[in-house]
Amino acid sequence: MLCHLSNYKQLYLTTIQFIPTAAAAHMDSIKDLIPGVRDGLTRKERVILYCLQRAQKEFPGRNVPTILLYGRVLEHMDMDEHEFQSILSRMAGLTRDT
């Protein structure tokens, strides 16, 4: 009987350790969607602007290739091409998508 109870205790402890990890991953995805108070930018928009600023310093007086910018953004966070293009075009003023 004691062995049986220890199995439940181990299962309970494993479940308790797993739940915060799953909740933390969900909270990170929510934080990516909420605009910041300072400037109204989401985390994804801020990462794109940060990478763009760093790339512009490397290419003074020239345009930064989009594929280079996309590669640098992927080094910081996971984002598909369509989402990257829509954020970039919205920030450049090409669309009024909100």
C-alpha positions in Angstrom: 0.0 0.0 0.0 2.8 2.4 0.7 4.4 1.9 -2.7 1.0 2.7 -4.3 0.7 6.0 -2.4 4.3 7.0 -3.4 3.4 6.5 -7.1 0.5 9.0 -6.7 2.7 11.4 -4.9 5.3 11.2 -7.7 2.5 11.7 -10.3 1.2 14.7 -8.3 4.6 16.3 -8.1 5.2 15.8 -11.8 1.9 17.4 -12.7 2.5 20.4 -10.4 5.9 21.0 -12.1 4.4 20.7 -15.6 1.5 23.1 -15.1 3.6 26.3 -14.4 5.7 25.5 -17.5 2.7 25.3 -19.8 1.1 28.4 -18.2 4.4 30.4 -18.6 4.5 29.5 -22.3 0.9 30.7 -22.7 1.6 33.9 -20.9 4.6 34.6 -23.1 2.4 34.3 -26.2 -0.1 36.7 -24.6 2.7 39.2 -23.9 3.7 39.1 -27.5 0.2 40.4 -28.5 -0.3 43.2 -25.9 1.1 46.6 -26.9 3.5 48.2 -24.4 2.6 51.2 -22.4 5.7 53.2 -23.4 5.3 53.3 -27.1 2.3 51.2 -28.1 4.4 48.6 -29.8 4.0 44.9 -29.4 7.0 42.7 -28.6 7.2 41.6 -32.3 7.1 45.1 -33.6 9.8 46.2 -31.2 12.0 43.3 -32.2 11.6 44.2 -35.9 12.5 47.8 -35.2 15.5 46.8 -33.1 16.9 44.5 -35.8 16.2 47.1 -38.4 18.1 49.8 -36.5 21.1 47.4 -36.0 21.1 46.5 -39.7 20.9 50.1 -40.8 24.1 50.8 -38.8 25.8 48.1 -40.8 24.5 49.4 -44.2 24.9 53.2 -43.9 23.2 55.0 -46.7 21.7 51.8 -48.2 18.5 49.9 -47.9 18.4 46.8 -45.7 17.4 43.7 -47.6 14.1 42.3 -46.3 15.4 38.7 -46.1 18.4 39.8 -44.0 16.0 41.6 -41.6 13.8 38.6 -41.5 16.7 36.3 -40.6 17.8 38.6 -37.8 14.3 38.7 -36.4 14.2 34.9 -36.4 17.3 34.9 -34.2 15.2 36.7 -31.5 11.8 35.1 -31.9 9.7 32.7 -34.0 7.6 34.4 -36.6 6.3 33.2 -40.0 7.0 35.1 -43.2 3.4 36.3 -43.7 3.2 37.8 -40.2 6.6 39.5 -40.6 5.5 41.0 -44.0 2.2 42.2 -42.6 3.9 43.9 -39.5 6.6 45.4 -41.7 4.2 46.8 -44.3 1.9 48.2 -41.5 4.8 49.9 -39.8 6.0 51.3 -43.2 2.6 52.8 -43.8 1.8 50.6 -46.8 -1.4 49.2 -45.3 -3.9 50.5 -42.7 -4.3 47.0 -41.1 -4.8 47.3 -37.4 
